[in-house]
Amino acid sequence: MSRRSTSGSYVSGPNSALTEFLREKGIDASSIQALSHARARARNAAAAERRAQLAQQTAEAELEEGADENEEVGESSAAAGSRRRQNRKSTKDEDDDEQMLDIEYLEEEEEEEEVVKPRRGRASRATTEINLKVGGKRKRKSTTVKDTESEFEEEEEDEYVEEEVVTTRATRARKPTKAELKKKKAEEERRRGEDDLADELPRPQPGQIAFCASCQNRFTVTAYSRASEDGEGLLCHPCGKKDAPVEKAARKRKQTTRTNKKSNARAILDGDTSNVKSLQEICINTLAKYIDDVESLGYIGSHNVDKMSQIICKNRRLSNDTIKLFFEPAEHVLRFYDCSKISSDGLREIGALVPTLRRLHLNWCGLMKDECLDYYGTQLRQLTSLELYGAFNVTEESYIRFFQNVGSRLTEFGVSDTSRFTVNAVEALVDNCPELEVLRLRTLTHLDDECVRLLTGLPNLKVLEITNPQESITDGAIIDALNSFGSGLSELILEGCSDLTDETLHAIHSSCGRLDVLNLSGIDLITNNGISHLFTEWTQNYGLRELSLGRCVGLQSSSFARVIDHSGRTLEKLSINSCKDVKKDAWDFLQEFRLPLLEALDVSFVRSVDDSVIESILKVAPELKWLRVWGCNKITEACALKEGMVLIGREADILA
């Protein structure tokens, strides 16, 4: 860059790479300015020529109209003066985009701003001079135009009103022409656009001053300012508070409705279907709610004690203090469903305060230690049933000592979720407790084929549950066990033993003739033929009371028909959850039978179930009370249900 000093000499400063490049190409400020001026003159000349042509066409149309109807239509001199001022305001230093926008705006104004003048004589109309803007000069009528554009915009509305009055007088005795209708339509569109622009104005921001749409008082806008009912403005604080009680009541009703829906859904999942609770249930719930303030329960019956225990454990209110309320010296049965807050010393007090206890059920007793189990073995002289679920701190040696202390009087035992119940503990159980009738082994880390084969030493076993073992359990071990005591089993649960196959089903068919409850959920290796063989000509068994084939993907319509044919008249609970291959023909086959005792049915994620299937099931199962349909998206609200039946998992109910 360069500049002239006071002494008349030139001083050159540092040049950038861009400046040096432009100088080499012959591009400097003077050449750019000359080119810009030339382009501006060309655009102005073209715009003037277009305006002149447009004005001439308008004049010819107005002369023709005046000759036909004895009227003269001319262009408003005020609008012409405004256009002339607009042209004089444009400068040569504006950018290309701004100049093009100004020219387009002027052209639109010339087409839209036309005013009808009063009627005059024929001679006067013939000699009327048309105001044309050519070369920047224009003849003007007697209309006075202000010198500023802002003043012209203020008078625009008055001119529009005057134009309507003149037009009405001139056209009162005649029919409007096409030109007049066209101009009127254009004017209406222009004003409609202005109204739309006004509607799109942004809402005042907090801190700004606005006028209340109701009382017209001035107020400061806040983030909590409410809009008026018609949406045309905001309301001040006093006006906005008028409708607050009504809206608060509406919100409360909506919240109450939502709460009721959640409460009803929760009650259904918990098994509570009674709309009106009995006085006994109300008292038990109230007592459980204020359990921390209760000093003694008194004698309320074993059934009510168990129900209160369920409620308290569900609310996680069972603690070292509240558990003492259940300790009665003559109590024989205690069940606690969540002992996660009970310390080992608190659990030990059960043996000290309830010495006559015969059956003890403890869920999630993770804080129990060896001393507590040893105390049970020595102090609970009448104990015949013990179930410890989640006692992962009790060691293998403690289990062995307990079995040695209780000996043959132990008839029921259950354990789950521990890695310390090993093959040595199983061996001690079999050796010391030969009269065991009920054995439940759930989610044990070290339960394998060796442990299962040791169970053959329990000939009196009637209930066997092996659920979700962490080690692989094969057909051979299960077959050996069933051959030993299968003839006396009434309940067999093999849920989650995923390595079993059809060979186990054959062993059940030949050995377990007295089964009432069979659970094969999650055994995905059994096939349709294996299930069909199990329930075909199973003459030793007179029908199952409970059957669960959930997630047995091999179950198909043909094997489902064999199940219904064999046990349909005796089934009380049936689950075919996620058996996707049970098709429509299986439900058609079901219509030929009756399920007189069926009370609970789980058909979740069986895609063939729809409204018609549900209605047909209700016809053949008159005692059905519980129906689970999770994932059956073909069931709608139009499905007809009988009174008193609980439908769980319908998509329409969940989304409501």
Secondary structure as UniProt FT lines:
FT   STRAND          2..4
FT   TURN            6..7
FT   STRAND          10..12
FT   HELIX           17..24
FT   TURN            25..26
FT   HELIX           29..69
FT   HELIX           77..89
FT   TURN            92..93
FT   HELIX           96..112
FT   HELIX           122..126
FT   TURN            135..136
FT   HELIX           149..170
FT   TURN            171..173
FT   HELIX           178..199
FT   TURN            206..207
FT   STRAND          209..211
FT   TURN            213..215
FT   STRAND          218..220
FT   TURN            223..224
FT   STRAND          226..227
FT   TURN            229..230
FT   STRAND          234..235
FT   HELIX           237..240
FT   TURN            241..243
FT   HELIX           244..269
FT   TURN            270..271
FT   HELIX           279..289
FT   HELIX           291..293
FT   HELIX           302..314
FT   TURN            315..316
FT   TURN            320..321
FT   HELIX           322..326
FT   TURN            329..330
FT   STRAND          333..336
FT   TURN            340..341
FT   HELIX           344..353
FT   TURN            355..356
FT   STRAND          359..363
FT   TURN            366..367
FT   HELIX           370..379
FT   TURN            381..382
FT   STRAND          385..389
FT   TURN            392..393
FT   HELIX           396..406
FT   HELIX           407..409
FT   STRAND          412..418
FT   HELIX           423..432
FT   TURN            434..435
FT   STRAND          438..444
FT   TURN            445..446
FT   HELIX           449..454
FT   HELIX           455..457
FT   TURN            459..460
FT   STRAND          463..467
FT   HELIX           475..485
FT   HELIX           486..488
FT   STRAND          491..493
FT   TURN            495..496
FT   TURN            498..499
FT   HELIX           502..511
FT   TURN            513..514
FT   STRAND          517..519
FT   TURN            521..522
FT   TURN            524..525
FT   HELIX           528..534
FT   TURN            539..540
FT   STRAND          546..548
FT   TURN            550..551
FT   TURN            553..554
FT   HELIX           557..567
FT   TURN            568..570
FT   STRAND          573..575
FT   TURN            577..578
FT   TURN            580..581
FT   HELIX           584..590
FT   TURN            591..592
FT   TURN            596..597
FT   STRAND          600..602
FT   TURN            604..605
FT   TURN            607..608
FT   HELIX           611..620
FT   TURN            622..623
FT   STRAND          626..628
FT   TURN            630..631
FT   TURN            633..634
FT   TURN            637..638
FT   TURN            643..644
FT   STRAND          646..648
FT   HELIX           651..655
//
